[in-house]
Amino acid sequence: MTDRRQELEALRDELIDRFDRYKAHKEQRGGPLDKDMEDQSIELQNDEVVEALQQEVEDELRQVMHALKRIGDGEGDLCERCGEPIDARRLAAVPYTTLCRDCAEPA
């Protein structure tokens, strides 16, 4: 469990760093758009991509924080839906998962 906790903490720190970089990029872009229509289009597309990446990071960070809390509560290896142990291979592949394979599969 300690290895998984350390892996999640490292992932958390990496995600926070990425989120901060995306946020800084957005704040830096706060000035007026370029006068050239083609450049404006590219700037807007870039901003949309950065926004989508930031949202992805935010979602993953939320999952990591939830998994770390469950580990802290002593429930990190148990499926939060059915209570059964989560297979170690699944935890290795998706360290922030809180569901066993059966519960994670869509119905």
N, C-alpha and C positions, 0 to 999 in steps of 0.2 A: 504493500500500500504506500510505503514511503517513496518508492521510485515513481509511482503514478502521481503522488502529490507533488513531487519535485518537477515532474514533467509538466503537470498542469500549471504550476506556479511559473515555470519558464515560459509556457505558452501564454499565460495571462500577461506577463511582462512584455512579451513580444507584441501581443495584440494591443495593449495600451500604447506602446510606442508607435505602432502603425496608425492607430486611431488619432494620436496627437499629430502625426505627420499629415494625415488627410485633413484634419481640422486646420492646421497651419496653412496648407495649400489653399483651402477655401477662403480663409481670412486674407491671404495675400492677394487673392483674385478679386477682392472687393471693389477694385477701381472700375472705371468705365470700360466698356467693351471697345475693341479695336474698331476703327472706322470702316475697314474693309469688310464687306459682307461675308466673304469666304472665311476670313480670320475669325469673325464673330461666330460663325457656325461651328468652327473647330473649337473655339473657346467654350461654347455652350455644351458641345459634345463631351469635351474633357471634364467639364464640371459635373455633367451627369454621370460619367464613369466614376469619378472620385466620390460622388455622393453614394453610388451603388456599392462601391468598395467599402466606404465608411460604414454603411448599413450592415454589410456582411460581417465586418469586424465586430461591430456592436452586438450583433446576434450571437456570434461565436463566443465573444467575451462573456455574455450573459450565461451561456451554457457552461463555460468553464467555471465561472464563479459559483453557479448552482452545484456543479459536481464537487468543487472544493468544499462547499458547505456540507454536502452530504458525507464527504470523507471525514470532515471534522466532527460530524454527528455520529460517526461509526457506521454509516449506512452506504458507504461508497461502492461496495461490491454487490449490493442488492438492488434488484429492479424496483423502481419506485412504483410500478403499477401492480405487479404480481407478488413481489417480495422474494422471488427466487434469486439465487446467485446469478450474476452476469458472468458469462463465460470469459475466462482470462484472455482468450484470443480476440474477443470483441473489444475488451477494455484496452488491449494493446493497439488495436486498429483505430479505435475511436475513444481516446482516453477520457473524454468529457461526457460519454454516454451515461445515461441514468436508466436506460431500459434494456432488458434482455432482447435477444434477437426476435423471439416470438412476439413480444409486446411492441417492438419497433416496426414490425412489418405492417403495412396497411391492410385493413380488413377487406 
